[in-house]
Amino acid sequence: MIEVVLRAVRVDVGSSTPLLLLEEVGGERVLPIFIGAPEAAAIAYALQGVEAPRPMSHDLLGHVIGALNAKVFSVEITELVDNTFFANLRLVRTNEEIIVSARPSDAVALALRVGAPILVSDDLMAAEGKVMQLAYDEDDEEYVALDTPSEADLVAQLREFLDQVRPEDFDA
């Protein structure tokens, strides 16, 4: 297993879908995972330290685990099957280990709340990890991919395309 850190929650420009960027510790590969909007919001709240007046679902799960005298030892993103990522929560209670299946987005949200390490299987990182240079953007206070065009660049590219396109370009 490879330890990773959450570097960013972004929105994919092409699909408008939230995306987790999990970067390996001491390496340069990043595992991108598409997630749902509610999960992205929960993770963003955890990253920003937002305290809700009542426990959110991931906070509640952490409280339940603690009330059962267990601890989240780690969360592990294990495999990709038919374009769906799978993860496990590794819980420890006394001398017992408990494995619970989870969606990666829920596992990451929980890990951020309870301070548990996030791990990715070696095979999964080898197959799906991307080499991506990330830099910290102090204005937005987040990590961004260096090779990702800015919104202004994308708009400029679209305008250039629209200025040059002709109706006959679309003939079949």
C-alpha positions as CSV (number, residue, x, y, z in Angstrom):
1,M,0.0,0.0,0.0
2,I,1.1,3.5,-0.8
3,E,0.3,6.4,1.5
4,V,-1.3,9.4,-0.3
5,V,-2.5,12.8,0.7
6,L,-5.4,14.7,-0.6
7,R,-4.0,17.5,-2.7
8,A,-7.2,19.0,-4.1
9,V,-10.9,18.6,-4.8
10,R,-11.4,20.1,-8.3
11,V,-14.1,20.1,-10.9
12,D,-13.3,18.5,-14.2
13,V,-13.8,21.1,-16.9
14,G,-15.1,18.7,-19.5
15,S,-17.7,16.9,-17.4
16,S,-18.3,19.4,-14.5
17,T,-17.8,16.5,-12.1
18,P,-15.9,16.8,-8.8
19,L,-12.5,15.1,-8.8
20,L,-10.2,14.1,-5.9
21,L,-6.5,14.3,-6.5
22,L,-4.7,11.9,-4.2
23,E,-0.9,12.4,-4.4
24,E,1.5,9.7,-3.2
25,V,3.7,10.7,-0.3
26,G,7.3,11.0,-1.5
27,G,6.4,10.5,-5.1
28,E,5.0,12.3,-8.1
29,R,2.0,10.1,-9.1
30,V,-1.5,11.3,-8.5
31,L,-4.6,9.1,-8.4
32,P,-7.6,11.1,-9.8
33,I,-11.1,9.8,-8.6
34,F,-14.4,11.2,-9.8
35,I,-16.9,11.7,-7.0
36,G,-20.3,13.1,-6.4
37,A,-21.1,16.7,-5.5
38,P,-22.3,16.0,-1.9
39,E,-19.2,14.1,-1.1
40,A,-17.0,16.8,-2.6
41,A,-18.8,19.3,-0.4
42,A,-18.2,17.1,2.7
43,I,-14.5,16.8,1.9
44,A,-14.2,20.5,1.2
45,Y,-15.8,21.2,4.6
46,A,-13.3,18.9,6.3
47,L,-10.4,20.5,4.5
48,Q,-11.5,24.0,5.5
49,G,-12.3,22.9,9.1
50,V,-15.9,23.9,8.9
51,E,-17.8,22.8,12.0
52,A,-21.5,22.1,11.4
53,P,-23.9,22.9,14.3
54,R,-25.0,19.2,14.2
55,P,-22.8,16.3,13.1
56,M,-22.7,15.6,9.4
57,S,-22.8,12.0,8.2
58,H,-19.0,11.5,8.2
59,D,-18.7,13.1,11.6
60,L,-21.5,10.8,12.8
61,L,-19.7,7.8,11.5
62,G,-16.6,8.8,13.3
63,H,-18.5,9.3,16.5
64,V,-20.2,5.9,16.2
65,I,-16.8,4.1,15.6
66,G,-15.4,5.8,18.7
67,A,-18.5,5.0,20.7
68,L,-17.9,1.3,19.8
69,N,-14.4,1.6,21.2
70,A,-12.9,1.3,17.8
71,K,-10.5,3.5,15.8
72,V,-10.1,4.1,12.1
73,F,-6.6,2.6,11.5
74,S,-6.6,3.6,7.8
75,V,-8.7,3.9,4.7
76,E,-7.6,1.9,1.7
77,I,-8.5,2.5,-1.9
78,T,-8.1,-1.0,-3.2
79,E,-9.2,-1.5,-6.8
80,L,-11.0,-0.2,-9.9
81,V,-13.7,-2.5,-11.4
82,D,-15.8,-1.4,-14.4
83,N,-14.9,2.3,-13.8
84,T,-15.9,2.1,-10.1
85,F,-13.3,2.6,-7.4
86,F,-13.6,0.5,-4.2
87,A,-12.2,1.2,-0.8
88,N,-12.1,-0.3,2.7
89,L,-12.1,1.2,6.2
90,R,-9.7,-0.6,8.4
91,L,-11.0,-0.4,12.0
92,V,-9.2,-1.6,15.1
93,R,-10.9,-2.5,18.3
94,T,-8.9,-4.0,21.2
95,N,-7.0,-6.9,19.3
96,E,-9.6,-7.1,16.6
97,E,-9.3,-5.8,13.0
98,I,-12.6,-5.0,11.2
99,I,-12.7,-4.3,7.5
100,V,-15.7,-2.4,6.2
101,S,-16.4,-1.7,2.4
102,A,-16.8,1.9,1.5
103,R,-16.9,4.3,-1.4
104,P,-13.5,6.1,-1.7
105,S,-15.2,9.5,-1.3
106,D,-16.8,8.5,2.0
107,A,-13.6,6.9,3.1
108,V,-11.5,10.0,2.4
109,A,-14.1,12.3,4.1
110,L,-13.9,10.1,7.2
111,A,-10.1,9.9,7.1
112,L,-9.9,13.7,7.0
113,R,-12.2,14.0,10.0
114,V,-10.5,11.4,12.2
115,G,-6.9,11.9,11.1
116,A,-6.5,8.5,9.6
117,P,-4.0,7.8,6.8
118,I,-5.2,7.3,3.3
119,L,-3.6,4.4,1.4
120,V,-3.8,3.2,-2.2
121,S,-3.0,-0.3,-3.4
122,D,0.3,-0.6,-5.3
123,D,-1.4,-2.2,-8.3
124,L,-4.0,0.4,-8.5
125,M,-1.5,3.3,-8.3
126,A,0.6,1.6,-10.9
127,A,-2.3,1.2,-13.3
128,E,-4.2,4.4,-12.7
129,G,-1.7,6.9,-11.2
130,K,-0.8,9.9,-13.3
131,V,2.4,11.8,-13.2
132,M,1.2,15.4,-12.5
133,Q,3.0,18.4,-11.3
134,L,1.0,20.1,-8.6
135,A,1.8,23.6,-7.2
136,Y,0.2,25.5,-4.4
137,D,-1.8,28.5,-5.5
138,E,-1.6,31.0,-2.6
139,D,-4.5,33.1,-4.0
140,D,-6.9,30.2,-4.0
141,E,-5.2,28.4,-1.1
142,E,-5.2,25.0,-2.9
143,Y,-3.1,22.8,-5.1
144,V,-3.5,23.0,-8.8
145,A,-2.1,20.9,-11.7
146,L,0.6,22.9,-13.5
147,D,-0.4,21.6,-16.9
148,T,-4.1,22.5,-16.3
149,P,-5.2,25.5,-18.4
150,S,-6.8,28.3,-16.5
151,E,-10.4,29.3,-17.1
152,A,-9.2,32.4,-19.0
153,D,-7.0,30.1,-21.3
154,L,-10.0,27.8,-22.0
155,V,-12.2,30.8,-22.9
156,A,-9.5,32.2,-25.2
157,Q,-9.1,28.8,-26.9
158,L,-12.9,28.6,-27.4
159,R,-13.0,32.1,-28.8
160,E,-10.2,31.3,-31.2
161,F,-12.0,28.1,-32.3
162,L,-15.3,30.0,-32.9
163,D,-13.5,32.7,-34.8
164,Q,-11.9,30.1,-37.2
165,V,-14.7,27.6,-37.6
166,R,-16.8,27.6,-40.8
167,P,-20.2,25.9,-41.5
168,E,-18.6,23.6,-44.0
169,D,-16.3,22.2,-41.2
170,F,-19.4,20.4,-40.0
171,D,-20.5,18.7,-43.2
172,A,-20.5,14.9,-42.9
